[in-house]
Amino acid sequence: DQVGQGVPVVLVHGGSGRRQWCAPLLSFRSVGGQWWLVDLPGHGESPATSGHYSLHEMADNLAELLEEVVGQPAVIFGHSHGGQVALVLAGAYPQLVHGIIIGDAPLTRAAQEAHLQANQKMLRSWRALAASDADVDDLVAQLRRLRVRHPVTGQRVVASEVFGDQHVWFEEMARSLIGHDPDFLDAVLDRFDDTYRDLAPARLFACYRGPVLLVQADPAAGGLLTDSD
């Protein structure tokens, strides 16, 4: 999806999401720019690329979009997994990137591995739901009952206790899981070394010297970007 004119701003959603997750950021388009919302491979309406979900492969895919569709260097905003893709893209294709905005993404392999270990049960549940034939209503009901790690206490609780039964996250997550390639979650959980081998900020920033903005979420609400980052 493309909105507006001017310097391109490409919005990249997080893992297991879809481009609609970034739609609220279009409220900033009054500052100008040509805003793009994209679905990563295997997400939303983009086709599955099973076996090819490493950060560098997703960055290659995004570079192809910039070269062949957007047609000029862009500012890249990436949330979570999308922020990691943006970082790898900037390191591999600095000529395509005007600047990067990383929204609360773990910046090292060690931080990413710790995050995945802490949330492994939830992510494997997402994988099972993505592989099911359940409709949106059924997925919403199952997501409400899903046991997740509480962002403050660290205890495992029912998701509806964290968000409340009517939170918009349930339906949005359900719609994201429909059509989502479950192999993406296999790549994240079971092919970690290959998927995240290019998550090396020191090497990437040696190649990319443009502007970077790190956006930190509230640590008390489960934010992953630390003050040391």
KACOR-V572688 format. One record per residue. N is the residue number from 0. RES is the residue in three letters. PHI is phi as a letter, one per 30 degrees, with the letter a starting at -180 (999 if undefined). Layout:
# KACOR-V572688
n: {N;N}
res: {RES;RES}
phi: {PHI;PHI}
This chain:
# KACOR-V572688
n: {0;1;2;3;4;5;6;7;8;9;10;11;12;13;14;15;16;17;18;19;20;21;22;23;24;25;26;27;28;29;30;31;32;33;34;35;36;37;38;39;40;41;42;43;44;45;46;47;48;49;50;51;52;53;54;55;56;57;58;59;60;61;62;63;64;65;66;67;68;69;70;71;72;73;74;75;76;77;78;79;80;81;82;83;84;85;86;87;88;89;90;91;92;93;94;95;96;97;98;99;100;101;102;103;104;105;106;107;108;109;110;111;112;113;114;115;116;117;118;119;120;121;122;123;124;125;126;127;128;129;130;131;132;133;134;135;136;137;138;139;140;141;142;143;144;145;146;147;148;149;150;151;152;153;154;155;156;157;158;159;160;161;162;163;164;165;166;167;168;169;170;171;172;173;174;175;176;177;178;179;180;181;182;183;184;185;186;187;188;189;190;191;192;193;194;195;196;197;198;199;200;201;202;203;204;205;206;207;208;209;210;211;212;213;214;215;216;217;218;219;220;221;222;223;224;225;226;227;228}
res: {ASP;GLN;VAL;GLY;GLN;GLY;VAL;PRO;VAL;VAL;LEU;VAL;HIS;GLY;GLY;SER;GLY;ARG;ARG;GLN;TRP;CYS;ALA;PRO;LEU;LEU;SER;PHE;ARG;SER;VAL;GLY;GLY;GLN;TRP;TRP;LEU;VAL;ASP;LEU;PRO;GLY;HIS;GLY;GLU;SER;PRO;ALA;THR;SER;GLY;HIS;TYR;SER;LEU;HIS;GLU;MET;ALA;ASP;ASN;LEU;ALA;GLU;LEU;LEU;GLU;GLU;VAL;VAL;GLY;GLN;PRO;ALA;VAL;ILE;PHE;GLY;HIS;SER;HIS;GLY;GLY;GLN;VAL;ALA;LEU;VAL;LEU;ALA;GLY;ALA;TYR;PRO;GLN;LEU;VAL;HIS;GLY;ILE;ILE;ILE;GLY;ASP;ALA;PRO;LEU;THR;ARG;ALA;ALA;GLN;GLU;ALA;HIS;LEU;GLN;ALA;ASN;GLN;LYS;MET;LEU;ARG;SER;TRP;ARG;ALA;LEU;ALA;ALA;SER;ASP;ALA;ASP;VAL;ASP;ASP;LEU;VAL;ALA;GLN;LEU;ARG;ARG;LEU;ARG;VAL;ARG;HIS;PRO;VAL;THR;GLY;GLN;ARG;VAL;VAL;ALA;SER;GLU;VAL;PHE;GLY;ASP;GLN;HIS;VAL;TRP;PHE;GLU;GLU;MET;ALA;ARG;SER;LEU;ILE;GLY;HIS;ASP;PRO;ASP;PHE;LEU;ASP;ALA;VAL;LEU;ASP;ARG;PHE;ASP;ASP;THR;TYR;ARG;ASP;LEU;ALA;PRO;ALA;ARG;LEU;PHE;ALA;CYS;TYR;ARG;GLY;PRO;VAL;LEU;LEU;VAL;GLN;ALA;ASP;PRO;ALA;ALA;GLY;GLY;LEU;LEU;THR;ASP;SER;ASP}
phi: {999;b;b;i;b;j;d;d;b;c;c;c;d;d;d;i;c;a;d;d;d;c;e;e;d;d;d;d;d;d;d;j;j;c;c;b;c;b;c;d;e;i;b;h;c;d;d;d;b;e;i;b;b;d;e;d;d;d;d;e;d;d;d;d;d;d;d;c;c;d;i;a;e;b;d;c;c;b;c;h;e;d;d;d;d;d;d;d;e;d;d;d;b;d;d;c;b;d;a;b;b;c;c;h;c;e;c;b;d;d;d;d;d;d;d;d;d;d;c;d;d;d;d;d;d;e;d;d;d;d;d;d;c;d;d;e;d;d;d;e;d;d;d;d;d;d;d;b;d;d;d;c;d;i;d;d;b;d;e;d;d;d;c;j;e;c;d;d;e;d;d;d;d;d;d;d;d;d;i;d;d;e;d;e;d;d;d;d;c;c;b;e;e;d;d;c;d;c;d;b;e;d;d;d;d;d;c;c;c;d;d;b;c;c;c;c;d;d;e;d;c;j;e;c;d;c;d;d;d}
